Amino acid sequence: MDDLIVSGNDGLMIVEFKESMKREFAMTDLGIMQYFLGLEVLQKSNGIFISQHKYALEVLKRFGMDKSNSVQNPIVMSSKLVKDEEGVKVDKTHYIQVVGSLMYLKST
């Protein structure tokens, strides 16, 4: 299966192009794009807007952070970090998955 995105500012030309493609290939027209490669696409008269809101919510739910309180800056000023010698060991694989998911979200 191959996907094709058609874009332009001439609606009639787009319709004619799609009809010519349908004559040559087995094709399904999915209408106005809403998702592409995991990105949410919102098309309005003043522009096309791309968002990863859905992916961000999925990451939060996956790692149990969907009920967390939001903050502007997660660093507490003038606090000193110390090692908790009696603390519970952390699953580093889980931590790597959380950080990797957040880094992917930030960079895409």
All heavy atoms as an XYZ file, in Angstrom:
855
protein
N       0.837     -1.169      0.000
C       0.000      0.000      0.000
C       0.884      1.235      0.000
O       1.817      1.351      0.777
C      -0.884     -0.026      1.247
C      -1.704      1.216      1.415
S      -2.828      1.074      2.792
C      -1.949      2.021      3.996
N       0.595      2.153     -0.874
C       1.307      3.426     -0.928
C       0.314      4.547     -0.678
O      -0.817      4.526     -1.171
C       1.962      3.625     -2.299
C       3.120      2.669     -2.524
O       3.837      2.402     -1.549
O       3.288      2.197     -3.653
N       0.743      5.520      0.093
C      -0.096      6.669      0.382
C       0.370      7.846     -0.451
O       1.548      7.989     -0.753
C      -0.016      7.037      1.867
C      -0.603      5.957      2.755
O      -1.463      5.207      2.263
O      -0.203      5.858      3.918
N      -0.570      8.695     -0.812
C      -0.274      9.877     -1.604
C      -1.027     11.049     -1.007
O      -2.228     10.947     -0.727
C      -0.708      9.655     -3.063
C      -0.574     10.826     -4.009
C       0.905     11.133     -4.250
C      -1.266     10.517     -5.328
N      -0.331     12.142     -0.816
C      -0.953     13.361     -0.331
C      -1.010     14.329     -1.506
O       0.002     14.572     -2.169
C      -0.155     13.994      0.819
C      -0.111     13.049      2.004
C      -0.754     15.336      1.209
C       0.792     13.522      3.115
N      -2.191     14.862     -1.757
C      -2.374     15.842     -2.821
C      -2.700     17.171     -2.166
O      -3.573     17.254     -1.304
C      -3.516     15.427     -3.776
C      -3.737     16.477     -4.844
C      -3.232     14.073     -4.384
N      -1.995     18.205     -2.573
C      -2.199     19.526     -1.988
C      -2.182     20.572     -3.088
O      -1.497     20.424     -4.101
C      -1.076     19.809     -0.979
O      -1.200     21.106     -0.463
N      -2.928     21.617     -2.903
C      -2.923     22.703     -3.870
C      -3.962     23.744     -3.528
O      -4.776     23.556     -2.623
N      -3.953     24.834     -4.272
C      -4.910     25.909     -4.006
C      -6.003     25.984     -5.069
O      -6.824     26.888     -5.046
C      -4.190     27.260     -3.875
C      -3.373     27.596     -5.107
O      -3.360     26.856     -6.076
N      -2.682     28.711     -5.054
N      -6.019     25.025     -6.005
C      -7.045     24.980     -7.048
C      -7.859     23.700     -6.852
O      -7.433     22.604     -7.246
C      -6.383     25.009     -8.429
C      -7.382     25.098     -9.566
O      -8.555     24.707     -9.368
O      -6.992     25.550    -10.662
N      -9.023     23.843     -6.242
C      -9.860     22.689     -5.917
C     -10.254     21.874     -7.133
O     -10.268     20.640     -7.091
N     -10.571     22.542     -8.234
C     -10.971     21.838     -9.454
C      -9.823     20.997     -9.998
O     -10.024     19.845    -10.404
C     -11.450     22.840    -10.511
C     -11.915     22.239    -11.835
C     -13.074     21.270    -11.611
C     -12.303     23.330    -12.808
N      -8.622     21.533     -9.961
C      -7.462     20.797    -10.458
C      -7.208     19.560     -9.586
O      -6.865     18.489    -10.097
C      -6.215     21.679    -10.468
C      -5.000     20.995    -11.068
S      -3.515     22.009    -11.040
C      -3.920     23.237    -12.258
N      -7.402     19.689     -8.295
C      -7.213     18.551     -7.389
C      -8.230     17.462     -7.700
O      -7.888     16.278     -7.788
C      -7.295     18.995     -5.914
C      -6.085     19.859     -5.556
C      -7.392     17.784     -4.978
C      -6.151     20.490     -4.186
N      -9.489     17.836     -7.920
C     -10.537     16.863     -8.248
C     -10.198     16.160     -9.562
O     -10.296     14.932     -9.664
C     -11.919     17.554     -8.332
C     -12.957     16.618     -8.922
C     -12.353     18.035     -6.960
N      -9.787     16.916    -10.567
C      -9.426     16.320    -11.860
C      -8.238     15.373    -11.715
O      -8.219     14.290    -12.307
C      -9.102     17.422    -12.878
C     -10.321     18.209    -13.304
C      -9.962     19.413    -14.167
O      -8.753     19.714    -14.338
O     -10.901     20.058    -14.658
N      -7.241     15.757    -10.918
C      -6.077     14.898    -10.705
C      -6.485     13.590    -10.046
O      -6.074     12.506    -10.458
C      -5.026     15.629     -9.869
C      -3.872     14.750     -9.475
C      -2.900     14.404    -10.406
C      -3.755     14.265     -8.181
C      -1.835     13.581    -10.052
C      -2.701     13.450     -7.822
C      -1.737     13.112     -8.760
N      -7.316     13.688     -9.011
C      -7.751     12.478     -8.302
C      -8.548     11.566     -9.229
O      -8.376     10.344     -9.202
C      -8.573     12.840     -7.064
C      -7.722     13.437     -5.945
C      -8.444     13.501     -4.621
C      -9.561     14.482     -4.597
N     -10.148     14.665     -3.258
N      -9.395     12.141    -10.078
C     -10.177     11.331    -11.016
C      -9.263     10.635    -12.018
O      -9.469      9.459    -12.342
C     -11.225     12.198    -11.736
C     -12.337     12.685    -10.841
C     -13.078     11.561    -10.143
O     -13.353     10.512    -10.777
O     -13.386     11.712     -8.937
N      -8.227     11.327    -12.499
C      -7.300     10.696    -13.442
C      -6.511      9.578    -12.763
O      -6.230      8.541    -13.377
C      -6.355     11.734    -14.057
O      -5.444     12.224    -13.101
N      -6.154      9.755    -11.503
C      -5.448      8.708    -10.752
C      -6.349      7.491    -10.558
O      -5.900      6.347    -10.673
C      -4.980      9.246     -9.396
C      -3.898     10.304     -9.477
S      -2.351      9.659    -10.086
C      -1.819      8.697     -8.690
N      -7.625      7.732    -10.270
C      -8.572      6.631    -10.075
C      -8.757      5.821    -11.348
O      -9.013      4.619    -11.284
C      -9.920      7.168     -9.587
C      -9.925      7.610     -8.142
C     -11.301      8.142     -7.751
C     -11.296      8.631     -6.325
N     -12.612      9.166     -5.939
N      -8.648      6.475    -12.509
C      -8.777      5.748    -13.773
C      -7.581      4.832    -14.014
O      -7.695      3.804    -14.661
C      -8.930      6.735    -14.933
C     -10.310      7.369    -15.012
C     -10.513      8.119    -16.314
N      -9.627      9.270    -16.472
C      -9.878     10.495    -16.038
N     -11.008     10.744    -15.398
N      -9.012     11.470    -16.231
N      -6.422      5.200    -13.485
C      -5.195      4.434    -13.714
C      -4.888      3.417    -12.609
O      -4.270      2.400    -12.871
C      -3.994      5.389    -13.851
C      -4.051      6.294    -15.054
C      -3.922      5.522    -16.364
O      -3.140      4.545    -16.424
O      -4.605      5.913    -17.332
N      -5.305      3.716    -11.405
C      -4.921      2.895    -10.253
C      -6.136      2.605     -9.377
O      -7.084      3.391     -9.337
C      -3.868      3.619     -9.397
C      -2.658      4.047    -10.147
C      -2.517      5.361    -10.567
C      -1.652      3.138    -10.447
C      -1.396      5.769    -11.269
C      -0.529      3.532    -11.149
C      -0.394      4.861    -11.561
N      -6.069      1.483     -8.664
C      -7.086      1.214     -7.645
C      -6.793      2.165     -6.489
O      -5.725      2.109     -5.887
C      -7.012     -0.235     -7.201
N      -7.718      3.047     -6.217
C      -7.428      4.118     -5.263
C      -8.648      4.414     -4.407
O      -9.778      4.373     -4.884
C      -7.030      5.371     -6.050
C      -6.634      6.532     -5.206
S      -6.107      7.913     -6.242
C      -7.263      9.149     -5.719
N      -8.395      4.719     -3.149
C      -9.441      5.150     -2.234
C      -9.128      6.562     -1.790
O      -8.014      6.857     -1.346
C      -9.491      4.237     -0.988
O      -9.693      2.896     -1.419
C     -10.597      4.646     -0.055
N     -10.097      7.452     -1.917
C      -9.926      8.834     -1.473
C     -10.390      8.926     -0.029
O     -11.560      8.706      0.278
C     -10.743      9.773     -2.355
C     -10.531     11.236     -2.017
O      -9.817     11.535     -1.038
O     -11.080     12.084     -2.741
N      -9.461      9.229      0.876
C      -9.792      9.309      2.306
C     -10.248     10.694      2.726
O     -10.482     10.946      3.897
C      -8.574      8.879      3.132
C      -8.104      7.448      2.896
C      -6.841      7.162      3.692
C      -9.201      6.455      3.233
N     -10.347     11.611      1.774
C     -10.827     12.958      2.083
C      -9.732     13.836      2.662
O      -8.541     13.587      2.471
N     -10.149     14.840      3.377
C      -9.204     15.795      3.966
C      -8.363     15.086      5.025
O      -8.891     14.381      5.878
C      -9.944     16.998      4.571
C     -10.625     17.790      3.448
C      -9.001     17.891      5.354
C     -11.465     18.939      3.934
N      -7.054     15.276      4.936
C      -6.118     14.613      5.845
C      -6.339     15.075      7.292
O      -6.451     16.266      7.558
C      -4.679     14.931      5.409
C      -3.637     14.306      6.268
S      -1.937     14.472      5.671
C      -1.861     16.103      5.002
N      -6.424     14.097      8.188
C      -6.542     14.401      9.618
C      -5.328     13.900     10.386
O      -4.944     14.504     11.381
C      -7.816     13.788     10.180
C      -9.061     14.389      9.580
C     -10.314     13.728     10.104
O     -10.311     12.573     10.530
N     -11.405     14.451     10.070
N      -4.729     12.782      9.933
C      -3.535     12.230     10.565
C      -2.548     11.826      9.478
O      -2.943     11.330      8.429
C      -3.866     10.992     11.416
C      -4.642     11.314     12.659
C      -6.025     11.250     12.680
C      -3.980     11.693     13.821
C      -6.742     11.562     13.817
C      -4.690     12.006     14.963
C      -6.068     11.936     14.955
O      -6.764     12.247     16.076
N      -1.267     12.033      9.729
C      -0.222     11.591      8.806
C       1.013     11.252      9.612
O       1.535     12.095     10.343
C       0.104     12.680      7.776
C       1.127     12.256      6.769
C       0.820     11.302      5.807
C       2.395     12.792      6.795
C       1.768     10.905      4.880
C       3.350     12.395      5.876
C       3.035     11.449      4.919
N       1.456      9.999      9.509
C       2.636      9.519     10.241
C       2.547      9.846     11.733
O       3.518     10.255     12.357
C       3.916     10.101      9.638
C       4.208      9.708      8.194
C       5.451     10.440      7.700
C       4.381      8.206      8.058
N       1.353      9.692     12.296
C       1.168      9.936     13.715
C       0.940     11.388     14.097
O       0.692     11.690     15.252
N       1.035     12.294     13.137
C       0.812     13.710     13.409
C      -0.647     14.056     13.147
O      -1.238     13.591     12.175
C       1.696     14.584     12.511
C       3.193     14.399     12.631
C       3.903     15.197     11.547
C       3.680     14.821     13.998
N      -1.216     14.889     14.001
C      -2.561     15.378     13.772
C      -2.465     16.585     12.849
O      -1.641     17.471     13.056
C      -3.207     15.802     15.084
C      -3.449     14.656     16.038
C      -3.946     15.142     17.378
O      -5.121     15.532     17.459
O      -3.141     15.150     18.314
N      -3.314     16.611     11.834
C      -3.295     17.699     10.861
C      -4.659     18.375     10.876
O      -5.687     17.733     10.690
C      -2.987     17.170      9.443
C      -2.970     18.306      8.434
C      -1.665     16.414      9.434
N      -4.668     19.689     11.101
C      -5.895     20.479     11.106
C      -5.783     21.522     10.007
O      -4.872     22.356     10.031
C      -6.104     21.143     12.471
C      -7.328     22.032     12.621
C      -8.612     21.237     12.396
C      -7.342     22.680     13.986
N      -6.682     21.441      9.035
C      -6.651     22.375      7.920
C      -7.749     23.413      8.100
O      -8.918     23.070      8.228
C      -6.831     21.620      6.609
C      -5.735     20.595      6.379
C      -5.909     19.838      5.084
O      -6.086     20.442      4.044
N      -5.845     18.528      5.171
N      -7.340     24.675      8.119
C      -8.272     25.794      8.261
C      -8.016     26.794      7.143
O      -7.022     26.692      6.432
C      -8.085     26.479      9.617
C      -8.480     25.653     10.813
C      -8.394     26.485     12.064
C      -8.971     25.735     13.248
N      -9.044     26.598     14.426
N      -8.876     27.764      7.035
C      -8.727     28.768      5.978
C      -7.463     29.614      6.170
O      -6.895     30.117      5.203
C      -9.953     29.683      5.930
O     -10.127     30.331      7.179
N      -7.000     29.739      7.403
C      -5.808     30.560      7.664
C      -4.523     29.743      7.770
O      -3.487     30.252      8.178
C      -6.000     31.406      8.916
C      -6.255     30.585     10.162
O      -6.674     29.448     10.090
N      -6.012     31.178     11.318
N      -4.574     28.447      7.428
C      -3.351     27.656      7.418
C      -3.566     26.216      7.803
O      -4.672     25.787      8.128
N      -2.479     25.469      7.741
C      -2.471     24.061      8.128
C      -1.688     23.946      9.431
O      -0.573     24.457      9.534
C      -1.823     23.187      7.032
C      -2.633     23.291      5.738
C      -1.719     21.739      7.484
C      -1.991     22.608      4.554
N      -2.284     23.305     10.411
C      -1.686     23.202     11.733
C      -1.393     21.740     12.045
O      -2.241     20.876     11.850
C      -2.612     23.809     12.786
C      -2.947     25.242     12.494
C      -4.047     25.572     11.712
C      -2.136     26.251     12.965
C      -4.343     26.891     11.417
C      -2.422     27.579     12.677
C      -3.525     27.900     11.900
N      -0.168     21.477     12.514
C       0.267     20.124     12.827
C       0.504     20.022     14.328
O       1.113     20.913     14.924
C       1.554     19.777     12.051
C       1.263     19.837     10.542
C       2.071     18.406     12.433
C       2.474     19.678      9.683
N       0.018     18.943     14.919
C       0.094     18.787     16.367
C       0.393     17.334     16.729
O       0.103     16.430     15.954
C      -1.247     19.199     16.986
O      -1.353     18.782     18.313
N       0.956     17.128     17.898
C       1.160     15.787     18.432
C       0.427     15.633     19.763
O       0.845     14.880     20.634
C       2.648     15.502     18.600
C       3.340     15.264     17.286
C       4.737     14.750     17.505
O       5.578     15.447     18.051
N       4.984     13.544     17.081
N      -0.661     16.327     19.918
C      -1.442     16.300     21.145
C      -1.830     14.873     21.523
O      -1.682     14.449     22.672
C      -2.680     17.184     20.997
C      -3.477     17.306     22.243
N      -4.635     16.596     22.448
C      -3.273     18.032     23.360
C      -5.118     16.897     23.636
N      -4.316     17.761     24.213
N      -2.314     14.106     20.545
C      -2.739     12.728     20.816
C      -1.563     11.877     21.285
O      -1.675     11.122     22.251
C      -3.371     12.124     19.562
C      -3.889     10.720     19.759
C      -4.492     10.168     18.479
C      -4.890      8.721     18.671
N      -5.302      8.085     17.434
N      -0.415     12.002     20.610
C       0.766     11.223     21.005
C       1.219     11.624     22.408
O       1.575     10.757     23.220
C       1.904     11.416     20.002
C       3.184     10.721     20.413
C       3.296      9.339     20.339
C       4.268     11.439     20.901
C       4.451      8.684     20.726
C       5.437     10.791     21.297
C       5.520      9.422     21.209
O       6.664      8.785     21.608
N       1.205     12.919     22.706
C       1.620     13.390     24.029
C       0.720     12.790     25.115
O       1.214     12.331     26.157
C       1.582     14.913     24.093
N      -0.587     12.761     24.876
C      -1.509     12.161     25.851
C      -1.257     10.663     26.000
O      -1.313     10.131     27.111
C      -2.958     12.411     25.437
C      -3.453     13.842     25.573
C      -4.891     13.956     25.065
C      -3.350     14.333     27.005
N      -0.963      9.978     24.878
C      -0.667      8.547     24.942
C       0.592      8.276     25.771
O       0.642      7.326     26.543
C      -0.496      7.975     23.530
C      -1.799      7.864     22.776
C      -1.605      7.473     21.314
O      -0.451      7.265     20.873
O      -2.621      7.380     20.612
N       1.616      9.120     25.618
C       2.849      8.967     26.399
C       2.544      9.163     27.878
O       2.992      8.386     28.724
C       3.940      9.954     25.923
C       5.106     10.010     26.903
C       4.435      9.573     24.534
N       1.795     10.201     28.203
C       1.453     10.460     29.603
C       0.676      9.290     30.210
O       0.967      8.856     31.331
C       0.648     11.750     29.721
C       1.401     13.038     29.400
C       0.462     14.233     29.447
C       2.576     13.238     30.351
N      -0.293      8.761     29.471
C      -1.074      7.628     29.977
C      -0.210      6.382     30.117
O      -0.306      5.662     31.102
C      -2.257      7.346     29.047
C      -3.357      8.367     29.163
C      -4.488      8.066     28.205
C      -5.520      9.184     28.247
N      -6.562      9.015     27.228
N       0.638      6.122     29.108
C       1.479      4.916     29.115
C       2.371      4.853     30.345
O       2.583      3.791     30.929
C       2.336      4.905     27.853
C       3.293      3.739     27.775
C       4.091      3.791     26.485
N       5.130      2.794     26.502
C       6.169      2.792     25.696
N       6.293      3.724     24.788
N       7.077      1.862     25.780
N       2.880      6.003     30.779
C       3.807      6.030     31.903
C       3.173      6.536     33.194
O       3.863      6.879     34.146
C       5.036      6.858     31.536
C       5.810      6.265     30.388
C       5.847      6.887     29.156
C       6.470      5.049     30.538
C       6.547      6.332     28.090
C       7.166      4.484     29.481
C       7.200      5.123     28.253
N       1.834      6.579     33.227
C       1.128      6.934     34.452
C       1.302      8.379     34.878
O       1.230      8.688     36.071
N       1.528      9.259     33.919
C       1.713     10.670     34.246
C       0.512     11.525     33.850
O       0.550     12.742     33.967
C       2.964     11.210     33.542
C       4.253     10.572     34.029
S       5.720     11.330     33.287
C       5.749     10.532     31.700
N      -0.569     10.895     33.390
C      -1.722     11.643     32.900
C      -2.491     12.355     34.009
O      -3.232     13.294     33.745
C      -2.658     10.755     32.089
C      -3.094      9.494     32.818
O      -2.297      8.957     33.602
O      -4.224      9.046     32.588
N      -2.296     11.974     35.245
C      -2.975     12.625     36.375
C      -2.040     13.575     37.134
O      -2.399     14.102     38.178
C      -3.517     11.566     37.346
C      -4.450     10.561     36.728
C      -5.817     11.132     36.480
C      -6.791     10.055     36.088
N      -7.118      9.971     34.702
N      -0.841     13.789     36.602
C       0.145     14.641     37.275
C      -0.245     16.116     37.183
O      -0.951     16.528     36.263
C       1.529     14.459     36.641
O       1.945     13.122     36.766
N       0.234     16.886     38.139
C       0.026     18.329     38.109
C       1.032     18.962     37.162
O       2.194     18.578     37.122
C       0.214     18.937     39.504
C      -0.827     18.445     40.478
O      -1.957     18.159     40.095
N      -0.455     18.332     41.733
N       0.598     19.945     36.397
C       1.516     20.623     35.483
C       2.231     21.762     36.218
O       1.695     22.347     37.168
C       0.763     21.181     34.279
O      -0.163     22.158     34.688
N       3.455     22.028     35.794
C       4.242     23.122     36.363
C       4.952     23.847     35.224
O       5.196     23.270     34.170
C       5.296     22.621     37.384
C       4.637     22.040     38.610
C       6.227     21.608     36.763
N       5.280     25.115     35.444
C       6.007     25.873     34.435
C       7.466     25.444     34.372
O       8.074     25.408     33.321
C       5.918     27.375     34.730
C       4.529     27.943     34.571
C       4.017     27.821     33.147
O       4.748     28.003     32.188
N       2.743     27.485     33.014
N       8.047     25.146     35.536
C       9.447     24.769     35.612
C       9.574     23.618     36.604
O       9.306     23.795     37.787
C      10.288     25.964     36.065
C      11.770     25.672     36.041
O      12.191     24.542     35.848
N      12.555     26.701     36.235
N       9.970     22.434     36.136
C      10.001     21.277     37.038
C      11.161     21.280     38.034
O      11.267     20.387     38.849
C      10.132     20.093     36.074
C      10.831     20.660     34.892
C      10.343     22.093     34.781
N      12.017     22.278     37.986
C      13.164     22.321     38.892
C      12.824     23.210     40.090
O      12.390     24.338     39.939
C      14.414     22.881     38.169
C      14.785     21.960     37.007
C      15.575     23.048     39.132
C      15.891     22.491     36.126
N      13.008     22.676     41.280
C      12.785     23.455     42.495
C      14.074     24.232     42.769
O      15.140     23.647     42.969
C      12.432     22.535     43.687
C      12.258     23.355     44.947
C      11.192     21.718     43.372
N      13.965     25.533     42.738
C      15.145     26.384     42.922
C      15.736     26.186     44.320
O      15.020     25.977     45.288
C      14.781     27.856     42.725
C      14.241     28.152     41.327
S      15.339     27.666     39.988
C      16.627     28.850     40.151
N      17.030     26.233     44.406
C      17.838     26.138     45.619
C      17.656     24.820     46.387
O      17.935     24.755     47.565
C      17.585     27.336     46.551
O      16.315     27.250     47.150
N      17.159     23.786     45.711
C      17.092     22.492     46.401
C      18.329     21.687     46.019
O      18.856     21.815     44.920
C      15.821     21.730     46.027
O      15.939     21.168     44.758
N      18.775     20.882     46.950
C      19.972     20.091     46.745
C      19.571     18.622     46.621
O      18.819     18.107     47.445
C      20.919     20.283     47.926
C      22.342     19.999     47.617
C      23.215     20.466     48.759
C      24.618     20.603     48.235
N      25.542     21.039     49.236
N      20.033     17.968     45.558
C      19.731     16.554     45.374
C      20.691     15.709     46.196
O      21.887     15.973     46.230
C      19.851     16.182     43.892
C      18.897     16.893     42.938
C      19.177     16.466     41.502
C      17.453     16.607     43.303
N      20.138     14.694     46.846
C      20.962     13.775     47.624
C      20.540     12.354     47.288
O      19.389     12.094     46.934
C      20.818     14.018     49.145
C      21.372     15.375     49.532
C      19.382     13.897     49.587
N      21.464     11.433     47.397
C      21.182     10.037     47.112
C      20.431      9.419     48.286
O      20.814      9.588     49.441
C      22.491      9.290     46.876
C      22.295      7.859     46.469
C      23.621      7.194     46.122
C      23.417      5.785     45.659
N      24.673      5.135     45.290
N      19.357      8.728     47.963
C      18.575      8.020     48.978
C      19.148      6.608     49.084
O      18.837      5.734     48.280
C      17.101      7.986     48.576
C      16.218      7.344     49.632
O      16.756      6.900     50.672
O      15.000      7.278     49.406
N      20.007      6.390     50.065
C      20.695      5.110     50.217
C      19.739      3.954     50.484
O      20.020      2.815     50.136
C      21.722      5.197     51.349
C      22.828      6.204     51.106
C      23.783      5.793     49.990
O      23.803      4.606     49.607
O      24.505      6.667     49.501
N      18.592      4.226     51.093
C      17.634      3.169     51.427
C      16.452      3.136     50.468
O      15.497      2.404     50.693
C      17.142      3.372     52.861
C      18.262      3.282     53.871
C      17.802      3.643     55.263
O      16.569      3.672     55.509
O      18.665      3.896     56.109
N      16.526      3.906     49.400
C      15.420      3.992     48.455
C      15.238      2.739     47.624
O      16.086      1.850     47.592
N      14.107      2.658     46.967
C      13.777      1.524     46.100
C      14.517      1.677     44.779
O      14.585      2.768     44.219
C      12.249      1.482     45.848
C      11.881      0.340     44.933
C      11.495      1.407     47.158
N      15.084      0.568     44.291
C      15.788      0.603     43.015
C      14.802      0.925     41.901
O      13.668      0.463     41.897
C      16.473     -0.718     42.731
C      17.670     -0.969     43.595
C      18.668     -1.795     42.812
C      19.930     -1.922     43.631
N      21.021     -1.230     43.024
N      15.272      1.714     40.950
C      14.452      2.141     39.826
C      14.746      1.249     38.624
O      15.890      0.874     38.381
C      14.771      3.616     39.472
C      14.014      4.065     38.245
C      14.467      4.511     40.652
N      13.698      0.899     37.875
C      13.849      0.117     36.649
C      14.404      1.037     35.575
O      13.695      1.898     35.057
C      12.495     -0.466     36.239
C      12.558     -1.238     34.934
O      13.659     -1.444     34.395
O      11.476     -1.637     34.454
N      15.678      0.872     35.219
C      16.297      1.793     34.265
C      15.694      1.665     32.873
O      15.658      2.628     32.125
C      17.808      1.616     34.224
C      18.308      0.366     33.566
C      19.830      0.351     33.536
C      20.326     -0.874     32.807
N      21.780     -0.926     32.748
N      15.174      0.491     32.519
C      14.524      0.331     31.213
C      13.294      1.225     31.127
O      13.063      1.886     30.116
C      14.124     -1.142     30.979
O      15.290     -1.958     31.095
C      13.480     -1.336     29.628
N      12.512      1.270     32.178
C      11.330      2.131     32.233
C      11.755      3.599     32.086
O      11.150      4.343     31.313
C      10.580      1.916     33.554
C       9.403      2.807     33.725
N       8.201      2.576     33.099
C       9.250      3.951     34.431
C       7.356      3.533     33.423
N       7.960      4.373     34.236
N      12.779      3.991     32.808
C      13.270      5.368     32.759
C      13.738      5.716     31.338
O      13.420      6.781     30.810
C      14.410      5.551     33.759
C      15.032      6.922     33.724
C      14.398      8.003     34.312
C      16.251      7.128     33.091
C      14.968      9.267     34.275
C      16.830      8.387     33.048
C      16.176      9.450     33.639
O      16.737     10.700     33.590
N      14.459      4.815     30.693
C      14.948      5.043     29.330
C      13.773      5.196     28.367
O      13.788      6.049     27.471
C      15.889      3.894     28.891
C      17.201      3.970     29.668
C      16.136      3.926     27.385
C      18.092      2.747     29.498
N      12.718      4.398     28.552
C      11.534      4.498     27.694
C      10.828      5.840     27.882
O      10.398      6.463     26.911
C      10.566      3.350     27.977
C      11.078      2.007     27.511
C      10.179      0.861     27.945
O       9.348      0.992     28.838
N      10.356     -0.283     27.299
N      10.711      6.288     29.125
C      10.072      7.583     29.398
C      10.867      8.705     28.740
O      10.316      9.527     28.000
C       9.954      7.837     30.923
C       9.496      9.268     31.197
C       9.018      6.850     31.580
N      12.165      8.744     28.996
C      13.005      9.808     28.459
C      13.024      9.750     26.928
O      12.903     10.778     26.257
C      14.433      9.729     29.039
C      15.356     10.692     28.327
C      14.407     10.009     30.533
N      13.128      8.554     26.360
C      13.132      8.410     24.901
C      11.843      8.900     24.274
O      11.868      9.590     23.249
N      10.711      8.566     24.871
C       9.420      9.016     24.348
C       9.302     10.536     24.411
O       8.818     11.169     23.473
C       8.269      8.379     25.135
O       8.262      6.987     24.957
N       9.742     11.125     25.516
C       9.678     12.581     25.651
C      10.649     13.279     24.697
O      10.319     14.327     24.125
C       9.950     12.984     27.099
C       8.882     12.535     28.105
C       9.333     12.852     29.527
C       7.537     13.154     27.818
N      11.813     12.688     24.474
C      12.774     13.266     23.528
C      12.226     13.201     22.101
O      12.362     14.155     21.327
C      14.130     12.557     23.627
C      14.897     12.906     24.879
S      16.433     11.983     25.056
C      17.349     12.522     23.648
N      11.578     12.078     21.744
C      10.972     11.957     20.427
C       9.883     13.011     20.240
O       9.804     13.674     19.209
C      10.386     10.558     20.221
C       9.605     10.427     18.942
C      10.267     10.267     17.726
C       8.219     10.500     18.934
C       9.565     10.161     16.533
C       7.505     10.408     17.754
C       8.182     10.246     16.562
O       7.466     10.161     15.390
N       9.072     13.204     21.253
C       7.996     14.188     21.206
C       8.561     15.590     21.012
O       8.060     16.372     20.215
C       7.177     14.127     22.496
C       5.985     15.070     22.611
C       4.971     14.776     21.527
C       5.347     14.935     23.979
N       9.641     15.884     21.705
C      10.257     17.207     21.620
C      10.893     17.462     20.260
O      10.848     18.554     19.726
C      11.303     17.371     22.714
C      12.002     18.704     22.719
C      13.116     18.713     23.727
C      13.933     19.966     23.663
N      14.701     20.107     22.433
N      11.489     16.430     19.664
C      12.266     16.633     18.436
C      11.448     16.492     17.158
O      11.957     16.779     16.084
C      13.448     15.667     18.398
O      12.979     14.339     18.291
N      10.196     16.047     17.258
C       9.405     15.897     16.033
C       8.306     16.928     15.941
O       8.002     17.633     16.824
C       8.765     14.499     15.946
O       7.960     14.269     17.105
C       9.788     13.438     15.806
